[in-house]
Amino acid sequence: MTDTASEGIKIEEVDSVPPPPKARVETASETLERKKDYLEGFLSQKPAAPAEGGDLQEAVIAALKEIFDPEIPVNIYDLGLIYNVEVSGGHVVVTMTLTTPHCPVAESMPGEVELRVGAVPGVGDCEVNLVWDPPWSPENMSDEARLELGML
């Protein structure tokens, strides 16, 4: 039955409406299988590890140069906070200090150094030794750091 309203709109009355089609639900195995195949080759590749000795030590130093003191716009390596980096069979020992024992990052900086160095391909584990003797002084800074801070 069709009626015409005064505004020109047709109104139709029906007894029933067919149900809408149901959504297709995929199981996790159907949707993730393709992604797993896509990533399989990528995940099976291991990062290229630098050779022992010089190359691995250079890679560790490069990682240390990416860590900056939050109060001074210079990386911790050029700032002279890293006293020694020893590499032996994938085991790295970093001996470092901070500008003062009351440095605000005294608790977090050694952990960040350990995480960053441990992420270098070829490093199996990293040990960070925080020392206070000899104490840090501005003379420990590299020429690049001094130039950056306007001390040259």
GIBELQUI-V670746 format. One record per backbone hydrogen bond with DSSP energy under -0.5 kcal/mol. NH is the residue of the N-H (numbers start at 1). CO is the residue of the C=O. If there is no record, write none. Layout:
[[NH CO] [NH CO]]
This chain:
[[3 11] [5 3] [5 9] [8 5] [11 3] [13 1] [25 23] [26 24] [31 27] [32 28] [33 29] [34 30] [35 31] [36 32] [37 33] [38 34] [39 35] [40 36] [41 37] [43 39] [44 40] [45 41] [45 42] [50 121] [55 52] [56 51] [57 53] [58 54] [59 55] [60 56] [61 57] [62 58] [63 59] [64 60] [65 61] [66 63] [67 64] [68 66] [69 74] [74 72] [76 67] [79 75] [80 77] [81 76] [82 76] [83 81] [83 95] [84 95] [86 93] [88 91] [91 88] [92 90] [92 125] [93 86] [94 92] [94 127] [95 84] [95 93] [96 94] [96 129] [97 81] [103 100] [106 103] [109 105] [112 108] [113 109] [114 110] [115 111] [116 112] [117 113] [118 114] [119 115] [120 117] [123 120] [124 90] [124 122] [125 90] [127 92] [129 94] [129 127] [130 128] [131 96] [131 129] [136 98] [140 137] [141 138] [142 78] [146 142] [147 143] [148 144] [149 145] [150 147] [151 146] [152 146]]
